[in-house]
């Protein structure tokens, strides 16, 4: 009689990222392709109440309701950047709400966008994604007032978010001024870290740091918009710091300068990049706008893939008068953004970007 207990093979843990061809804001359509897609939209009629549309690549649309209120509307959604469903929901919601803060607004409500492979993912996993998004909305003080769900071949989650601001407090890309200083609210490297995570090469400390930065709401945008010397605000997401700085430069008709040594990176990002953990989105970003970027002599080889590294739920990028830098940094630090720092400046000249060593 055989008394040996049969060995049951352990079921490998479900990995959300295995269901998607890309993750987080790295899923964005390449900037060059996007510009071609949107080209025909610029000819559509625009009502005078629409204060901000697609013309300057701003973070959200703005529609004036009356003399003291403007409605800010945005949407953002993507495929998993991490495998934990609760964390995925948190990151996606934080990223979507950020666009309201980047316009200088206060979020008031959200709608959930849920597309899931319901025959492949357990319902409890889908529920945890939604719970993660709800937890962030609760932290932001807004309800999820509705939404839409579909069956999809890839898991996708995000939000439509609406906010309010005074029409004169809206902060647009086109309003940056020559002589302004650029301040960045969060360090970079999310794309590199997510690439390492997908290859199971990101340690526990790195994962904790990744979650911490991508779930940190960009709430300083509300207070920063109250400062008259803060001229423009955007957030750094899928096009990398180079791409979103370029949007400021194009909108304002100025030359932006990023100082490479001053750009903050998340812990161990340089080491991971040296090991080859560079996203395909970084390459697509460079192909889309690299012709407008001057990389000055003396930069390290990794400067290009790091300034184009797609950030999911990245930091606010502020263009402000030099005299306002102290106030801007104080707002960031009062709200827990201790790594906020000056990274460059805006200058008169041909619109574009220069990265200096």
C-alpha positions, -999 to +999 in steps of 0.1 A: +000+000+000+014+034-010+012+058+019+030+086+003+010+118+003+006+132-032+023+165-038+001+193-049+018+220-069+013+255-055-007+278-077+014+307-087+001+340-074-020+360-098-001+389-114-023+417-126+005+431-147+006+399-167-028+408-182-017+440-198+007+450-226+017+482-207+012+497-173+003+530-157+009+562-176+034+543-197+002+531-216-002+566-231-002+569-269+031+582-280+032+620-281+038+623-318+009+600-327-014+618-302-007+651-318-017+638-352-049+623-337-059+656-321-050+678-350-085+678-365-101+684-331-087+720-330-111+730-358-142+723-338-163+752-326-154+764-291-179+783-268-166+814-250-172+797-217-146+770-224-116+787-208-092+757-214-095+731-241-069+710-260-050+739-276-022+741-250-020+705-238-033+714-204-042+688-178-079+693-178-107+712-195-122+742-178-157+756-184-167+789-167-200+786-149-203+822-136-180+851-124-166+832-094-168+795-105-152+774-132-158+737-136-126+716-142-132+682-159-107+655-166-104+617-170-075+593-167-074+555-167-048+528-174-037+492-171-020+478-139+014+492-130+015+468-100+001+434-091-017+442-059-052+451-069-058+475-040-026+494-047-035+495-084-068+512-076-051+537-053-025+546-079-050+550-107-073+572-086-045+594-073-032+599-108-067+609-121-074+634-093-040+650-098-051+668-130-076+688-110-048+700-086-026+707-115-051+733-128-053+749-094-087+734-085-104+716-057-119+682-066-156+678-059-166+643-072-155+614-094-170+587-117-153+553-118-143+538-151-139+500-147-130+476-176-121+441-164-117+405-178-145+392-157-140+356-167-103+356-158-100+377-127-118+367-095-145+391-085-128+397-052-097+410-071-119+434-091-135+445-059-102+453-043-092+475-073-124+495-068-119+497-030-084+511-036-098+539-057-125+545-032-099+549-004-081+576-023-113+595-031-122+594+006-088+608+014-094+636-012-128+643+004-148+634-027-175+608-035-175+584-064-209+594-076-213+568-104-194+554-133-194+527-160-182+491-162-174+468-191-160+434-198-125+438-213-096+417-224-072+438-202-079+452-167-083+490-168-093+513-140-095+551-136-117+580-129-135+609-144-129+638-119-146+672-116-134+701-096-141+738-090-119+769-090-122+806-094-117+815-131-089+838-123-071+811-102-068+786-131-032+778-138-025+771-175+006+759-194+006+791-215+010+814-186+046+806-177+069+836-180+105+843-190+126+844-159+104+819-140+119+792-119+107+756-122+100+736-091+092+699-090+071+683-063+081+646-065+113+628-074+114+608-107+119+572-116+084+555-114+088+541-149+122+525-142+109+511-109+078+496-125+099+480-152+120+464-125+089+453-107+075+436-138+108+416-140+105+408-102+137+428-096+123+454-072+129+447-035+103+453-008+118+487+002+117+498-034+081+487-038+071+506-006+087+537-020+070+533-053+036+530-037+043+559-014+051+583-042+023+572-066-004+574-040+005+608-026-022+633-036-009+665-052-030+686-028-005+715-028-019+726-062-049+742-044-027+765-022-002+771-049-029+785-072-036+811-046-001+826-050-001+854-076+035+847-085+028+811-094+021+815-131+017+779-144+012+744-130+013+710-147+019+675-134+046+651-147+031+619-159+034+596-190+055+619-212+082+623-185+096+655-171+110+664-206+076+661-223+056+679-197+082+707-194+080+710-232+042+715-229+049+745-207+075+759-231+052+754-262+022+769-245+041+800-233+063+803-264+094+801-243+126+780-239+127+758-208+159+747-192+162+717-169+194+713-148+202+676-147+221+676-113+191+692-096+165+667-108+156+644-079+154+606-084+137+580-063+161+557-043+181+532-064+166+544-097+200+552-112+212+517-103+181+501-118+185+521-150+221+511-153+209+475-151+187+481-182+153+487-166+141+513-191+105+513-204+095+512-241+075+543-234+107+562-226+119+554-261+085+564-277+086+596-258+120+605-272+109+596-307+079+619-303+095+650-291+133+645-290+137+669-320+127+697-296+151+688-269+187+698-267+209+675-246+239+696-237+274+681-239+286+665-206+253+648-196+255+612-185+243+586-210+212+578-188+200+614-188+179+609-219+160+578-208+154+593-173+141+627-184+117+608-208+109+582-181+070+580-179+058+589-144+026+575-131+010+599-106+041+621-107+047+654-090+035+689-098+058+711-119+055+748-110+066+778-130+069+807-106+086+841-102+121+838-085+109+857-055+081+831-049+103+801-047+105+802-009+067+803-006+063+775-031+087+752-013+070+761+020+036+750+006+051+717-005+069+710+027+039+719+049+019+692+031+046+666+034+064+670+000+099+673+016+117+664-017+103+693-037+131+713-053+141+737-080+149+719-112+152+746-139+139+779-154+120+794-183+138+817-207+130+839-237+139+821-269+127+795-295+101+772-278+118+740-267+138+724-240+175+723-230+189+699-205+221+711-190+248+691-170 
